[in-house]
C-alpha cells in the first residue's frame, strides 16, 4: 500500500521538475518495495525521461559511505544498527525532456 502511494507521488513530482532538474526521493523505510523498487518502476515507466544521478557522491561534501550508508541498486541506505541513525533511504534522479 505505501509503495503504491509513494510511486504515485513520485510520478506526480516528476511533472514539477523542469527538464535538467534533479529530484531527490527519500523514505524512512527499510523495505526495498518502498525504496529501490519504487525507483525501478519509475525508471521503466518514464524511460528516457528520468535517470538515476550516478554522480551524486561528487556533489556532496561527505560521501554517504563515509557516514555509514550502504549503496543500493539506485541509492543509499542508512541502517540504524550500522550508523546509529535512520533508517533513511535516498536516491537522486535527473529529469530530462518529457
C-alpha positions as CSV (number, residue, x, y, z in Angstrom):
1,X,0.0,0.0,0.0
2,X,2.7,2.5,1.0
3,X,4.8,1.6,-2.0
4,X,1.9,2.3,-4.4
5,X,1.2,5.6,-2.8
6,X,4.9,6.6,-2.9
7,X,5.1,5.6,-6.6
8,X,2.1,7.7,-7.4
9,X,3.5,10.7,-5.5
10,X,6.9,10.3,-7.2
11,X,5.2,10.1,-10.7
12,X,3.5,13.4,-10.0
13,X,6.6,15.0,-8.6
14,X,8.4,14.3,-11.9
15,X,6.0,16.8,-13.6
16,X,7.0,19.5,-11.1
17,X,10.7,19.3,-12.0
18,X,11.9,21.3,-15.0
19,X,14.0,19.5,-17.7
20,X,17.5,19.2,-16.5
21,X,16.4,19.4,-12.9
22,X,17.0,16.9,-10.1
23,X,14.6,15.1,-7.8
24,X,15.6,13.6,-4.5
25,X,13.5,10.6,-3.4
26,X,13.8,9.7,0.3
27,X,12.0,7.4,2.7
28,X,12.4,6.2,6.3
29,X,11.5,2.7,5.3
30,X,13.7,-0.4,5.3
31,X,11.5,-2.1,2.7
32,X,13.0,-2.5,-0.8
33,X,9.4,-2.3,-2.0
34,X,9.3,1.3,-0.9
35,X,12.8,2.2,-1.9
36,X,14.7,0.7,-4.9
37,X,11.5,-1.0,-6.3
38,X,9.7,2.4,-6.5
39,X,12.7,3.9,-8.4
40,X,12.9,0.9,-10.7
41,X,9.2,1.1,-11.6
42,X,9.6,4.8,-12.2
43,X,12.6,4.2,-14.5
44,X,10.6,1.7,-16.5
45,X,7.5,3.9,-16.8
46,X,9.5,7.0,-17.6
47,X,12.4,5.5,-19.6
48,X,14.4,8.2,-21.3
49,X,12.9,11.0,-19.1
50,X,14.2,10.0,-15.7
51,X,17.7,8.7,-14.8
52,X,19.4,7.9,-11.5
53,X,22.0,10.5,-11.0
54,X,25.2,8.4,-10.8
55,X,27.5,11.3,-9.8
56,X,25.7,12.1,-6.6
57,X,28.7,11.4,-4.4
58,X,30.8,14.0,-6.3
59,X,28.2,16.7,-5.4
60,X,28.3,16.1,-1.7
61,X,31.0,17.3,0.8
62,X,31.0,14.0,2.5
63,X,30.4,10.6,0.9
64,X,27.4,8.7,2.2
65,X,29.7,5.7,2.6
66,X,31.9,7.7,5.0
67,X,28.8,8.3,7.1
68,X,27.9,4.6,7.3
69,X,25.5,4.3,4.4
70,X,25.2,1.2,2.3
71,X,24.9,1.5,-1.5
72,X,21.8,0.0,-3.0
73,X,20.9,-0.5,-6.7
74,X,19.6,3.0,-7.1
75,X,20.5,4.9,-4.0
76,X,21.9,4.8,-0.5
77,X,20.6,3.3,2.8
78,X,21.4,4.3,6.3
79,X,20.8,1.5,8.8
80,X,20.3,2.3,12.5
81,X,22.3,-0.7,13.6
82,X,25.2,0.3,11.4
83,X,25.5,4.1,11.8
84,X,23.3,4.8,14.8
85,X,20.5,6.7,13.0
86,X,17.9,6.0,10.4
87,X,16.5,4.2,8.6
88,X,16.9,6.5,5.8
89,X,16.9,5.7,2.1
90,X,17.6,8.2,-0.7
91,X,18.1,8.3,-4.5
92,X,18.9,11.3,-6.7
93,X,17.4,11.5,-10.1
94,X,17.9,13.7,-13.2
95,X,14.8,14.7,-15.1
96,X,15.0,15.2,-18.9
97,X,12.5,16.3,-21.5
98,X,9.1,14.6,-21.2
